[in-house]
């Protein structure tokens, strides 16, 4: 017989994670970088880098910090 009470901390371990980037946001400012050709453009607040295309090659850009974190 199971004497554990719901909510006692013995669950499946689902939830409670901090998500991508350990739950932290990237700092204001920074740059969007093209992973293909390396072009950097200033990040605009409220506009995700993945919604910006490289002015040189047309590839989708990513946040500079994210590219650096992936390289580790």
C-alpha positions as CSV (number, residue, x, y, z in Angstrom):
1,X,0.0,0.0,0.0
2,X,1.3,3.5,-0.8
3,X,1.1,5.9,2.1
4,X,2.4,8.9,0.2
5,X,0.3,12.0,0.1
6,X,-0.2,13.9,-3.1
7,X,2.2,16.8,-3.2
8,X,4.7,15.3,-0.9
9,X,7.5,15.5,-3.4
10,X,7.6,11.9,-4.6
11,X,6.2,12.5,-8.1
12,X,7.5,11.8,-11.5
13,X,9.9,14.8,-11.5
14,X,8.0,16.6,-14.3
15,X,8.1,20.4,-14.5
16,X,10.1,22.7,-12.3
17,X,12.8,23.0,-14.9
18,X,14.2,26.4,-15.9
19,X,13.9,25.9,-19.6
20,X,16.3,27.0,-22.3
21,X,19.3,29.1,-21.2
22,X,18.7,28.0,-17.6
23,X,15.8,30.3,-17.4
24,X,17.8,33.4,-17.8
25,X,17.3,36.0,-20.5
26,X,20.1,37.5,-22.5
27,X,21.2,41.0,-21.7
28,X,19.8,44.0,-23.5
29,X,21.7,45.0,-26.5
30,X,24.1,42.6,-28.0
31,X,24.3,41.3,-31.5
32,X,22.5,39.0,-33.9
33,X,25.0,36.8,-35.8
34,X,24.8,34.8,-38.9
35,X,26.0,31.3,-38.2
36,X,26.8,30.8,-41.9
37,X,28.9,33.9,-42.8
38,X,29.5,35.6,-39.4
39,X,27.9,38.9,-40.2
40,X,26.9,40.8,-37.0
41,X,24.0,43.3,-36.7
42,X,22.9,45.1,-33.5
43,X,20.1,43.3,-31.7
44,X,16.8,45.3,-31.5
45,X,14.9,44.9,-28.3
46,X,11.6,43.0,-28.8
47,X,12.7,41.5,-32.1
48,X,14.0,38.0,-31.9
49,X,17.2,37.4,-33.9
50,X,15.7,34.3,-35.4
51,X,13.2,36.6,-37.1
52,X,16.0,38.6,-38.8
53,X,17.7,37.4,-42.0
54,X,21.4,38.1,-42.7
55,X,21.8,41.1,-45.0
56,X,24.7,39.4,-46.8
57,X,23.6,35.8,-47.4
58,X,19.9,35.7,-46.3
59,X,20.4,33.0,-43.6
60,X,18.4,33.3,-40.4
61,X,20.5,35.0,-37.6
62,X,20.9,33.9,-34.0
63,X,21.8,35.7,-30.8
64,X,25.5,36.1,-30.3
65,X,25.3,34.8,-26.7
66,X,23.5,31.6,-27.9
67,X,26.1,31.0,-30.6
68,X,28.9,31.4,-27.9
69,X,27.0,29.1,-25.5
70,X,26.7,26.4,-28.1
71,X,30.4,26.5,-28.8
72,X,31.3,25.5,-25.2
